Amino acid sequence: MINFSKIIKQYPALSIVFGFQLFRFILLPFMGLMPQDAYYHFYGENLSWSYFDHPGMIGYILRLFTFIFGKSIFVVKFADFVITSLTLLSFYKLASYFLSAEKLKKSIVLITSTFFISILSFNSTPDVPLLLFWTLSLLFLYQAIFEQKKLSWVYAGITMGLAFDSKYTAILLQLGLLAFLLFSKNYRKLLISPWLWLSLIISILVTFPVWWWNYQHDFASFLFQSSNRTSSISQFKVSPKLFFGALGHQLVLLLPILLSIFFLFTFKYVKRFITKFKLPNNKTLFLLAFFIPTFLGFFLLTPIYWVKLNWMMPSYITGIIIASMFFTKKLLKYQIIISIVIHLLVSIQILFYVVPIKSDDTWVGWKELATEIEKLQEEKPNTFVFSNDGYKTSAALNFFMNDKVYAQNIIGLHALHFDYLGDDLRNLKGKSAFFIDSDKRFKNEEKRGKLIPELTSYFEKCTELKPIVISLRGKKIRKFWVYYCENYKAKP
């Protein structure tokens, strides 16, 4: 028989890592479908060179997993869990290049116990493959630079390209690499190395699908990701609410002690550079080159722009390796205790849905909604379904329903990648439809009592029906307004 108590005593770090991962895996079957899961699964069902709001790597991964294991919520979550587990293995290998055996154990415990690893394990987003290819890129770049392995330049080029095929923020990999070489006296000569430029050229070639899609669609994705954000930042309106909101997110993702250590060593190294023009040793400089631009860069934006909680995640990889150099056993113990408490609270929420979520960013109610809509379609055959909330309701219903569900492009509004599916909406002309709209601040079961203006422009007649109210264990938790719209005009 396996003596688990003996294993825990001999390998405490391994036991903690295994415990957290086992906990996450056990929770997978209880996780409902998030709108993000549905939307990126929708990517995979509609294969393309790239997509309007992000590159397609997460969609390709979900397509692969559902092709092998079948279409289910568990398989979607399992894909995220597997890719994130590979990220942890890659992190362990990367950290081993920088840390002693004792600090290496701290680093793997630190990253595994963070809540951001749980989010990546449970929720499909472009950050899931981004973190894997980001970590692999750093691993190969280390081998290329510090161990003079020429072939590693090629591998690094491939993984940097795949990171960009996951999310556009991966461009910070190439920028971090060039910044490190520029500031490092010992390795500055690599700036004229053909291997460096071969690596960069390979990384660009691997991103060809993203550029080709954008070329075919007037660079719509690049403009979407840049123009609105640049415009908001240029207004330069300081808002403490934005700053504290971003800070609160980082406190949850990293937990207070680890985030405090991040701030501590960031201040230390930045102050040393500004006041004494002194740089750390080459290995620490390498880690900082892939931490400072992403972590500090985005944090400096938080007073004037809403920085999403996942934007800083790539910086965590090298940030946690540096933090491991500062963590004492006592601090690590407290970090683990806080993490366990938070994970237990989250598991209670997942299992029992104690606190109602006043948002469409929830895992409950989508399947039940699909069932109720199918009943309506049985009463009114030859109808189609659409929604108007960006992507969430439409993507979730597409996952659970056999018939295609449309988005707000039906009524002439921009609808993210739904605009680029090649649908000829004229084929729907003359049909009737069910329009579904979520009541995010659900307070009662009454009808809405009004129409959105676009409905009357695109349909001959619209009638509000009884709302669909979703219950869980006898408690009413979600509400959707329903409209029966007759004779679609296709063009207003």
PyMOL commands that set and color helices and strands:
alter all, ss='L'
color gray80, all
select helices_A, chain A and resi 4-10+12-30+35-45+57-69+73-95+101-113+115-122+127-146+150-164+168-183+188-192+194-206+208-216+220-235+240-254+256-276+282-289+292-301+313-324+329-352+366-379+392-400+408-411+416-420+425-428+453-458
alter helices_A, ss='H'
color red, helices_A
select strands_A, chain A and resi 383-387+405-406+432-438+459-472+475-488
alter strands_A, ss='S'
color yellow, strands_A
deselect
rebuild
show_as cartoon
